[in-house]
Amino acid sequence: MSNVLNDSSVNDSSVNDSSVNGNIIFIGFMGSGKTTLGRKIAKHFGRLFLDTDLLIESRENMEILDIFKQHGEKYFRNLEREISELIQNSIRNSIIAVGGGFPTAVSSLQKLGFVIYLDIDFDFMISEVKKHPAELEKRPLLENLDEAKKIYDFRKKIYKSQADKIFTINHNNYETVVDEVINFLKNIKEFE
Ligand code: S3P
């Protein structure tokens, strides 16, 4: 681990397989900007960008919403575990955004890469997602906002426990967080 990782928001995990595969994994709640930010980061560094939701949709030839409706959440979580195996075995030097529930289905994310948690304030996330109704509609777990808040509170500790590094996102730094992540990545050996 490089010195830049020695801050309070970084896990003190001495065993981290991510240094061998060069992947960066973005985790966080729905609407935290994993895909948008991941694409920008990948473009900046000339890396491949992958999104586990899109990989699952391609594999099943079905949209996430329909997978949930026709097969249920358990089936979807199994698909996430399959995709996790695939990433671990075959994907290197890539930027990967994973679905919001992925860290609950896959317990050892650090085997897939260096894990960055985008920690977004719930109310700010809802206000942003509401600006894009299509984004809201395609996420079955955001249909009921009271339930979504409970899931959010429950998951927070899972995200934190899986993260190598945390970036907090709110209305104050929304525009600048991409630059912060780029500057951070330039300095870590896991991303060489
Ligand atoms: C989910 C998040 C979604 C998608 C599915 C379930 C979740 O991905 O995987 O709707 O359980 O939080 P995003 O986080 O990209 O919205």
Residues whose N, C-alpha, C, O or C-beta is under 5 A from the ligand:
A	BS01	S3P	G28 F29 M30 G31 D53 I64 V98 G99 G100 G101 K138 R139 P140 L141
